[in-house]
Amino acid sequence: MTNHPDRRTLLAGGIATLTALASPAVAQLAPTTRNVASFRTHQWQDHFDDLGPGAIVADTQSRALHYWDANASDYRVYPTSVPISEELTKRGYTSIVRKRLGPDWTPTASQKERFGWTYMPPGPDNPLGTHAMYLGWPAYLIHGTHDTRKIGRPSSDGCIGLYNEKIAELFSLCQVGTQVRII
């Protein structure tokens, strides 16, 4: 005797097939709630009149840092951590004014008051990671982090953070005077 599926089985199979076929389209419409950055390509001309010694655009919305060398032959994009709130986010134009390998860290008065943080010498517990590039704005830096969970999410008190191996790469490419725009 041959088993033939009944109408209920056929209907259920058809719905399952349609659902499987429609899933990619539905998934594209659903908002992403995971920790996924939406990197966007930037053109340096949209931000600077010229490249000078090099240029950086840190995009806090897409959580990415864009770097161009002086003649635009080298363009790189790095995932970043960004400030945790709008109040801590400084936007505008500045430049790298100092670089430090193995930075020490002194919290701001606000951080001392809010968290009780104290001075931190260079090392694995230091929140600045292995390299730091100080910006023209006091207490704002582009630096590494030992806590890799921070990259790709709002997690800083104002700075732009990169994986230690990526800040080491960027540190070697940038010189004091590299122009920076935070958007």
Backbone hydrogen bonds in HBPLUS format (Angstrom, degrees):
<---DONOR---> <-ACCEPTOR-->    atom                        ^
c    i                          cat <-CA-CA->   ^        H-A-AA   ^      H-
h    n   atom  resd res      DA  || num        DHA   H-A  angle D-A-AA Bond
n    s   type  num  typ     dist DA aas  dist angle  dist       angle   num
A0010-LEU N   A0006-ASP O   3.09 MM   4  6.39 162.5  2.12 154.9 160.1     1
A0011-LEU N   A0007-ARG O   2.86 MM   4  5.98 161.4  1.89 151.1 156.2     2
A0012-ALA N   A0008-ARG O   2.96 MM   4  6.12 162.7  1.99 148.4 153.0     3
A0013-GLY N   A0009-THR O   2.95 MM   4  6.09 156.3  2.01 145.6 152.3     4
A0014-GLY N   A0010-LEU O   2.89 MM   4  6.09 153.9  1.96 147.2 154.5     5
A0015-ILE N   A0011-LEU O   2.96 MM   4  6.21 159.1  2.00 151.5 156.6     6
A0016-ALA N   A0012-ALA O   3.00 MM   4  6.18 160.2  2.04 146.1 151.7     7
A0017-THR N   A0013-GLY O   2.99 MM   4  6.18 155.2  2.05 144.8 151.4     8
A0018-LEU N   A0014-GLY O   2.96 MM   4  6.19 164.7  1.99 150.8 154.6     9
A0019-THR N   A0015-ILE O   2.87 MM   4  6.01 159.2  1.92 151.0 157.1    10
A0020-ALA N   A0016-ALA O   3.00 MM   4  6.17 158.4  2.05 145.4 151.0    11
A0021-LEU N   A0017-THR O   3.00 MM   4  6.25 155.2  2.06 149.0 155.8    12
A0022-ALA N   A0018-LEU O   2.90 MM   4  6.03 149.2  1.99 147.4 155.7    13
A0023-SER N   A0019-THR O   2.95 MM   4  5.94 132.1  2.18 144.6 155.8    14
A0025-ALA N   A0022-ALA O   3.05 MM   3  5.47 117.2  2.46 111.5 126.2    15
A0026-VAL N   A0022-ALA O   2.99 MM   4  6.22 160.6  2.03 158.2 164.5    16
A0027-ALA N   A0023-SER O   2.77 MM   4  5.88 161.5  1.81 158.7 164.0    17
A0028-GLN N   A0024-PRO O   3.11 MM   4  6.30 143.9  2.24 140.0 148.3    18
A0029-LEU N   A0026-VAL O   3.04 MM   3  5.21 132.3  2.27 100.7 113.7    19
A0030-ALA N   A0026-VAL O   3.09 MM   4  6.36 138.4  2.27 148.5 160.2    20
A0036-VAL N   A0034-ARG O   2.96 MM   2  5.62 131.4  2.20 105.4  91.0    21
A0046-ASP N   A0043-GLN O   3.04 MM   3  5.63 154.2  2.11 116.4 123.6    22
A0047-HIS N   A0044-TRP O   2.93 MM   3  5.46 162.7  1.96 117.7 123.3    23
A0048-PHE N   A0044-TRP O   2.95 MM   4  6.04 151.9  2.03 160.3 169.4    24
A0054-GLY N   A0051-LEU O   2.80 MM   3  5.11 144.8  1.93 143.7 141.7    25
A0179-GLN N   A0054-GLY O   3.24 MM 125  6.42 149.8  2.33 148.2 140.0    26
A0055-ALA N   A0068-TRP O   2.98 MM  13  5.29 160.0  2.02 149.7 153.0    27
A0068-TRP N   A0055-ALA O   2.92 MM  13  5.29 156.5  1.98 153.5 157.3    28
A0056-ILE N   A0179-GLN O   2.86 MM 123  6.23 139.4  2.03 146.7 159.7    29
A0181-ARG N   A0056-ILE O   2.83 MM 125  6.23 147.6  1.94 148.9 159.7    30
A0057-VAL N   A0066-HIS O   2.91 MM   9  5.07 153.9  1.98 140.3 148.6    31
A0066-HIS N   A0057-VAL O   2.73 MM   9  5.07 166.8  1.75 149.6 154.3    32
A0058-ALA N   A0181-ARG O   2.84 MM 123  6.27 160.7  1.88 158.3 165.0    33
A0183-ILE N   A0058-ALA O   2.90 MM 125  6.19 167.6  1.92 156.7 160.0    34
A0059-ASP N   A0064-ALA O   2.82 MM   5  5.40 158.7  1.86 178.5 172.3    35
A0063-ARG N   A0059-ASP O   2.82 MM   4  5.65 117.8  2.21 137.5 154.9    36
A0064-ALA N   A0059-ASP O   3.18 MM   5  5.40 152.6  2.26 141.7 148.0    37
A0080-THR N   A0063-ARG O   3.02 MM  17  5.25 155.6  2.08 134.2 130.2    38
A0065-LEU N   A0078-TYR O   2.82 MM  13  5.09 159.2  1.86 149.0 156.3    39
A0078-TYR N   A0065-LEU O   2.83 MM  13  5.09 157.2  1.88 147.2 155.0    40
A0067-TYR N   A0076-ARG O   2.86 MM   9  5.18 160.5  1.89 154.1 157.7    41
A0076-ARG N   A0067-TYR O   2.94 MM   9  5.18 156.1  2.00 143.2 150.7    42
A0069-ASP N   A0074-ASP O   3.07 MM   5  5.42 141.8  2.22 142.5 152.9    43
A0072-ALA N   A0069-ASP O   3.17 MM   3  5.22 169.3  2.18 112.5 115.3    44
A0152-GLY N   A0080-THR O   2.75 MM  72  5.43 158.8  1.80 115.1 122.4    45
A0081-SER N   A0161-GLY O   2.86 MM  80  4.85 146.8  1.97 128.9 137.7    46
A0161-GLY N   A0081-SER O   3.27 MM  80  4.85 157.4  2.32 120.2 126.8    47
A0082-VAL N   A0153-ARG O   3.30 MM  71  6.42 158.7  2.35 132.4 136.3    48
A0155-SER N   A0082-VAL O   2.83 MM  73  6.03 146.4  1.94 164.2 167.8    49
A0156-SER N   A0082-VAL O   3.03 MM  74  5.72 169.2  2.05 137.0 136.3    50
A0084-ILE N   A0156-SER O   2.87 MM  72  5.38 154.9  1.94 154.0 146.3    51
A0088-LEU N   A0085-SER O   3.25 MM   3  5.42 135.5  2.46  98.7 109.6    52
A0089-THR N   A0086-GLU O   3.08 MM   3  5.02 152.7  2.15 101.6 110.2    53
A0092-GLY N   A0182-ILE O   3.00 MM  90  5.37 154.2  2.07 136.8 143.7    54
A0182-ILE N   A0092-GLY O   2.93 MM  90  5.37 157.6  1.98 154.1 158.8    55
A0094-THR N   A0180-VAL O   2.84 MM  86  5.17 158.8  1.88 154.6 157.3    56
A0180-VAL N   A0094-THR O   2.85 MM  86  5.17 169.4  1.86 138.3 134.9    57
A0136-GLY N   A0095-SER O   3.04 MM  41  5.66 123.1  2.38 150.0 164.7    58
A0096-ILE N   A0178-THR O   2.92 MM  82  5.48 153.2  1.99 150.7 159.4    59
A0177-GLY N   A0096-ILE O   2.81 MM  81  5.29 158.1  1.85 145.1 152.4    60
A0097-VAL N   A0134-TYR O   2.80 MM  37  5.77 161.6  1.84 155.5 162.0    61
A0134-TYR N   A0098-ARG O   2.76 MM  36  5.11 151.1  1.84 148.6 157.2    62
A0100-ARG N   A0132-ALA O   2.80 MM  32  5.23 156.2  1.85 160.7 162.1    63
A0132-ALA N   A0100-ARG O   2.91 MM  32  5.23 147.8  2.01 147.8 157.1    64
A0102-GLY N   A0130-THR O   2.78 MM  28  4.98 169.2  1.79 148.0 146.2    65
A0105-TRP N   A0120-MET O   2.79 MM  15  5.06 159.1  1.83 153.5 159.0    66
A0120-MET N   A0105-TRP O   2.75 MM  15  5.06 158.4  1.80 156.9 161.3    67
A0112-LYS N   A0108-THR O   2.94 MM   4  6.25 158.6  1.98 154.1 160.3    68
A0113-GLU N   A0109-ALA O   2.95 MM   4  6.17 157.2  2.00 147.4 153.5    69
A0114-ARG N   A0110-SER O   2.84 MM   4  6.00 166.9  1.85 151.9 155.6    70
A0115-PHE N   A0111-GLN O   2.83 MM   4  5.56 163.2  1.86 144.4 150.2    71
A0116-GLY N   A0112-LYS O   2.83 MM   4  4.45 133.5  2.05 113.6 125.0    72
A0126-ASN N   A0123-GLY O   3.10 MM   3  5.47 157.8  2.15 113.5 120.4    73
A0129-GLY N   A0126-ASN O   3.30 MM   3  5.92 169.0  2.31 120.3 122.1    74
A0144-GLY N   A0131-HIS O   3.13 MM  13  5.75 146.6  2.25 163.7 164.1    75
A0133-MET N   A0142-ILE O   2.79 MM   9  5.20 155.7  1.85 154.6 162.9    76
A0142-ILE N   A0133-MET O   2.93 MM   9  5.20 158.4  1.98 148.0 155.1    77
A0135-LEU N   A0140-TYR O   3.07 MM   5  5.77 164.2  2.09 159.4 157.9    78
A0140-TYR N   A0137-TRP O   3.26 MM   3  5.71 156.3  2.32 140.1 136.3    79
A0160-ILE N   A0141-LEU O   3.04 MM  19  6.41 166.5  2.06 159.7 163.1    80
A0143-HIS N   A0160-ILE O   3.00 MM  17  6.50 155.6  2.06 158.5 166.4    81
A0162-LEU N   A0143-HIS O   2.83 MM  19  6.17 144.5  1.96 148.6 159.4    82
A0150-LYS N   A0147-ASP O   3.14 MM   3  6.06 170.2  2.15 126.4 129.2    83
A0151-ILE N   A0148-THR O   3.38 MM   3  5.74 148.0  2.49 107.0 113.9    84
A0153-ARG N   A0150-LYS O   3.26 MM   3  5.82 144.9  2.39 140.8 137.7    85
A0166-LYS N   A0163-TYR O   2.97 MM   3  5.20 127.1  2.26 104.2 118.7    86
A0167-ILE N   A0163-TYR O   2.91 MM   4  6.22 157.6  1.96 162.4 169.6    87
A0168-ALA N   A0164-ASN O   3.04 MM   4  6.16 152.0  2.12 144.8 152.4    88
A0169-GLU N   A0165-GLU O   3.30 MM   4  6.43 149.2  2.40 129.1 136.3    89
A0170-LEU N   A0166-LYS O   2.92 MM   4  6.17 169.9  1.93 153.5 155.7    90
A0171-PHE N   A0167-ILE O   2.73 MM   4  5.68 157.7  1.78 145.7 152.7    91
A0172-SER N   A0168-ALA O   3.18 MM   4  6.34 148.5  2.29 137.7 144.4    92
A0173-LEU N   A0170-LEU O   3.00 MM   3  5.05 132.1  2.23  98.2 111.9    93
A0174-CYS N   A0170-LEU O   2.97 MM   4  6.16 148.0  2.07 157.4 165.6    94
A0178-THR N   A0175-GLN O   2.99 MM   3  5.74 156.2  2.05 145.7 145.3    95
